[in-house]
Amino acid sequence: MTERGSFENAIAQLSSVLDECNIPYALIGGLAVAVWGVPRATEYIDLLADLRPSRELDAALRAEGFRVEWRRGDPEDPIPLLLRLNSATSPEIDIVCATRSWEREMLSRAITVRLPTGLEAPVMAAEDLIVLKLIAGGPGDLIDVAELLQRTSLTAELEVRAAARGMAELLSQVMASTRR
């Protein structure tokens, strides 16, 4: 398991590059789930960011010690563009590139939180995180959704956001399973 300090060091390094390049981003994976009160072990850092491949960005990331790997999927792929970062001293980082307007809207609603070491980082709003987890749809994602539903005070906006992404029925199923 990767230690907390290396997570926060990696987030700090990455944040400095993304902030310098004026790239909106937010934590979305296991770390985001943990921020919302669900104890979650993870060995990765997952983000959503409004970025595209560029020589300048690649150079800035490499200057921070990251190995840069761009992965392209099909246009219909749930993740058509992904940036994977690795380094000898940090956990693996996957950055899902916001390629759709609704993903950019989610980024605009991210909430800045203070991590235990004092580092501030943007985290996906709980409702949007749940919608992203529903879209991903893996067993672990749905467990995260159930846990988030039980541990957070969510607004009616969750159902609206889930319906907008075609996830209303799956949300209802997970909500029903948490009431048992």
Order of alpha helices (4+ residues) and beta strands (2+ residues): alpha-beta-alpha-beta-alpha-beta-beta-beta-alpha-beta-beta-alpha-alpha-alpha-alpha
